Structures are given as structure tokens and as C-alpha cells.
């Protein structure tokens, strides 16, 4: 697969099939659409192309905050590569691009990508003021020389799976529900940096994770997770939040993980956390002894919960995003 950041750099050797969207999280709905497109491309001898944008249009047009991305652009591309996509085109989105009409954009994409069919969901729209919706495409796609293929949305528990739904679960700390929509656990990668060393002082050393500030992170609380290091998976307890027992009230959010049965030095190393389940809310303890007792209870709960989960999610297998 080739990941490029301009249409000029996308030079497929054969005609293509195309889908357009944010694809943040590459959830089960995205997976169904991309897989269907890839299978059709293979049968026709074409290539499969995903066109996406960064920043997200809602950040540019509505100033959407706080930052909320489930994936960095390169993580999104890696996830799409695993589905068999041949090209990912991540275009910069700005006010100028927002003013391009649906007709002009369709004409440009036909010229640059030579796409013969467009895959989309039933709520898809593109172009200035989202004028290029499914109704517009059904009326005009033939004028531009491509067919339209509209897939029904994928549902989970009677509701359509969407990136905004996944973000809602993440904000609420319901990482298990997020995983059911994603088709895999929520993964938060980062780099381990030195912390205050308080965990080590009570016999529970933690890895303090520096993460991309634009990433959607789970709500404050304590979680059972797997920590991924050098393609190996380790059971872990993760605290996301403000560390209220020790901090001075400055409000800085932290992510720190204690890896069960692990003693190696992690400073400066890359680590990814696969969030499996919420254990409890973060809270302030009256003293370090009470905090230590709760940590022991958390470790026992996580150990029991994670004992049979790794094989369920196939976490022993490598995935790159």
C-alpha cells in the first residue's frame, strides 16, 4: 500500500475504485465498506483507493474541540492497508478546500485517480456545504463517468456504528463498548517518560505514557489493559486522570500503566495500551496506605479479568495501528 498526501502523488497504474470519508478509527462500518471495495477491485483488476482528510473538516469549519482523533493519519493508513487497500490519499483540509463544489471535486478526482466506481454509506456527502450527497450522486455520477455503490450502515445493538459513537464511548470510559464497534480494543500508543516515582516507592512501578495531544483518550479512571512492547503483550492496570491522591490540583491529565509481572526498564521506549475494561472511577485516598490497598485490589481484578481475554481479541497477533 502507498500513503500519499496529495492527488499529484497518487499515480495508480490501473483504473481505481474509490471511497471518501474521515475513516477515523476504521471501525466495523469502515471495515465492511473497505473490504467490499477491495474485493470488487481485485475481481476487476483495479486498485482500491481511500481518500481522507486531515485535519478533520469539523475542526476547520466548526472549531471542534477538544481534540478527538481515534487515529493519527499514519495509523489510519496502516489499518486500511491491513484491509487490502492499495492507496490512501490523506489530503490537507482547509477553508479553501471547503469551498470546492461537489462537481469540481468529482471532476478533479476522475481526472487524477481514474476511478470507475464510488463506494459510500447512505449518509455520505462531500463538496461545498455537503452538496454532493447520495441523492446528488445518484443524479450526477453518470455525467462524470462513474458508478455509485451505496452500502447499508453496519449496526451494533440496533444502532449505526460511527466514529462519533465510538468517541462517545471513549469519553465515557466505556472502552468495552468502543471495542465492540471498532472490532478490536481501543489502542493508545505513546512513549514512556520518567514520572515522579511514587508507584515504585510502594512496589507498583508505573510507565508514564506521553501521547499525541490530539488523541481521544478514555475518561478518568482505572482500566484493565494489555501493554504492547516489541510485539509482545503484557497484562496491565492503567490509570487515566489527574492522580488526585498526590497531585497539587494543577489538572494535568496523565496516563500511567503498571505492567503485571514485568520488571524491565521502559524509559524512552514505545508502548501501546489496548484498553479492555473499566475497573473503577479515579478517586482521592486519605493516605498512601489506603491507596496501596486499592492498587492491590485493582491488580487482582485486572489479573482475573484479563486471564482469558487476550486470545478472544487475538492480541497475540501483530497489528500495526
N, C-alpha and C positions, 0 to 999 in steps of 0.2 A: 504494500500500500504506500501511496505517496501523499504527504500532507503539505499543502501549499497555502499561501496567504494572499494570492491574487489570481484573478482569472487568466492573466497573461502567462502565469507559471503552470497552469493546468493544461497539459497537452496530451490528452488521451489519443492513443494510436488508432482507435476504432470508435464507432458511434457509442453513445452512452445512454444509460437510464439515470434519472436524476430524482433526488428528493431534497427539499429545502426545509430548514427549521432550526430551532435552537439546539435540540437534541441534548440538553443539559441533563446529566445523569444517565443517559442512554438506558432508560427504564424499559420495562417489558413491552410497552406500546411501541417505543422506538425500535426495539429489537425485532418485533414482528414485522414492522414496515421494512426495515433494512434487509432482513432475511428474505422476505418475499421479493424485494427488488433484486437482490443478489442472485437468487435462484433464477429469476427471469433473465437477467443479464447473461448468466452462464449458458442458458439454453439458446440464446440468440447470438452468442459470440460477441456481446457488447461488454462494456465496462460499467461498473456501478459507482456513481458519484453522489456524495453527500455535500451539500452546500450549507454552511452555517455561518454564524456571525459572532464577533467579539469586538467591543462589549455587547452585552445583550441589549436589544433595542429598547427595552423598558428602562434600562439605566440611562440611556441617552435621551430618550423622549420624555420620560416622566421623573427622572432623577431618583429612580428607585433605590432605597436604602432601608435597612443595612444591606451590605453586600451579601449575596445569597447563592453563589455558584456551587453546584454539586461537584462539578469537574472543572479543572483547568482545561484550556483548549487542547493541549497535547494529550491529556488523559482521555478526553472525549474521542480524539482521533485513534488512540490505542484501542479503546473499547469498540469502535466501529471497525477497525482492522480485524479484530477477532471475529467479527460477524461476516467477514469476507469482502468488505467494501474496498474498491480499488483506489479511489481518490477521495480525500477530504479537503475541501476548499473552505478555509476559515477567513472570511472577508472582514476587514475593519468596518464597523458600523458607526456612522456619524450623521450629523444633520443633513449633509449634502446627499448621502445615500438615501436617507429617509424621504427625500423629495423626488426620487426617481419613480416614474409611473410604472404600473404593472406592465403595460405594453412595452415600454422601453426596456425594462429589465428582462422580460421574456425574450425580446428580440436579441439583446446582448448575450443572454445565456445560450440561445440557439446558435448564435454565431461562434461563441468561444468554446462551448462544450459539445456541440453537435448532438444534443440529447434528443431522443426519439419518443420518450415517454416520461411523464412526470408522476411520481408517487407522492401521495399526500393523505392526510387524515381529513375527516369531514369538516373540521373547524379551521382548516388551513387558510391563510390569507397572506399576501405579500404585496409589495409596492406601496406607493404613497397612500397614506390613510387606510392601509389594508384593503385597497380597492380590488386587488386580484384574489377574490375569494373563490370558493369552489363553483358557485354559480357563474361567475365571470369566466373561469377557466373552461367550464363546460361549453360556454357560448363561443369562446375565442381561441381555444387551443388549436383547433384545426387551421385557423388563419395563420398560425405561426409554425405549423408543420409538426406538431407533436400530439400524441395521445395522452389522455388523462386516466390515471388509475387511482381510485379513492378507496382506501381501506377503512373498514369499520373500526372504531376505537376498541382497545383492549380494556377489559374491566376487571376489577378485583373487589370482591364482596359487593357487587352490584353498582360500583362507581367507576367512572372512567379514570384510568391511570394517567396522570400528568405530572410534569416537573413541579408545578406549583403544589400539587397534592403531596408529593414527596418532601418538598421543602417544609410544608406544614407539619408533617410528622417529625422531621428533624428538629424544627423549632420547639416542638412539644416534648422532645426527648423520646418519642416512640420509635426507636430505631428498629424494632422488630417489624412494625408496620411498614416503615420505609423499605426494609429489606424485601418484604413481600411484593412491593411494587417494583423495586429495582431488579428483582430476580437474583440478588446477591446482597451480602451485608454492605452497609454504608462504609466506605473506606476513607479515612483521613490520613494522608501521608504528611511527613514533615521531617525535620532534623532535630536530633536530641541536643539540647543545650544544658549547661550547668544550671542547677537550681540552688535553693537555699540549704539543701542537705538535711532538712528536718526528717524526711522519711527514713533516711539512713540512720539517723540518731535513735529511732525507735525500732530498727531492724526491718524496715519495709522501704528499701530504696526505690525511688521513682525516676522514670525517664521523663523529663520535661520537654514537651514537643513544641517546636516553633512551626507554625503552619501558615500557609498563604492567607493574608488578611482578608481577601475577597471570598473566602470559602464559607459555605454554610456549615456551621458546627452544631452539634446537639446541644439541647438545653442544659443548664447547670444541673449536675447530678453525678451519681456514681453508676458506672456501667460495667457489665461483663463484656470482654472483647478478646480478640486474638491480635497479638502484635506480630507483624510480619517483618523479619530481618533476614536478608540474604536468602530469600526464597524458603525460609523455614518459619513455621508458625508456632507461637507460644501463647498459652493462656494468660490473660491479664485482667487486672482491675484498673479501670480508668476513672479519674476524677476530672470533670469538666466544670469550671466555675471560678469562684473568687477566693477559694481557700479561707472561709470565714473564721476558722479557729485561730489562724495565725496572722492573717494579713491586716494591714492598717486601715482598711476601708477605702483604699485608692480605687478599687473597682477593676483592676486589670484581670482579664479573663485568662485562665491557664488551662492547658491540657496536660495531665501527667499520668503516667501509667506505671503500675508495678507489675512486672512480669513474674509469674509464678515459677519457682524452681529455675531461676536464671540468675547468674552472678557476673556475667561478663561486663566489661566497661562499654558503655554505649555512647559516650560523649562524641559529638560530631558525626555520628552515623545516621544514615537514613533509616526511618522506621515508618511503617504504615499500620494504622489501627483499623481493624474490621469490627465495627460495633455490633454486638449480638443482642444485648438485652439491657434494659434499665433495671438497676438494683434498688436505688433509693434516691431521695432528694438530698442535696447538699445541705448541711446544717452546721451550726456552731456548737462546739462542745465546751463544757465548763473547764476542762483541763486536759492535758496531754494524755493522761491515763485513760480517760473516757474515750478519747479519740482513738487510742491504740486498741482498746477493746472492740470498738466498732469496726476498725480496719480488719481485725482478725475475723469478725463475723462476715465482713464483705468478702474476704479471701475464701472462706469456706463456702459461701453461697455461690461465688463465681466458679470455684472448682467443680462443685456439683452440677451447676447448670451447663458448663462448657464440656463436660466429660464426653458427651455423645454428639455434640453439635458440629464439630469440625468436618466429619465425614458427610453430614447432611448437606452442608454448603460446599462440599468439595474444596475446602480451603487448603488441602494439602497440594492441590494443583496450582501451578503458577498462573496468575493473571496480572496484567501489567498496568492497571489503572486504578 
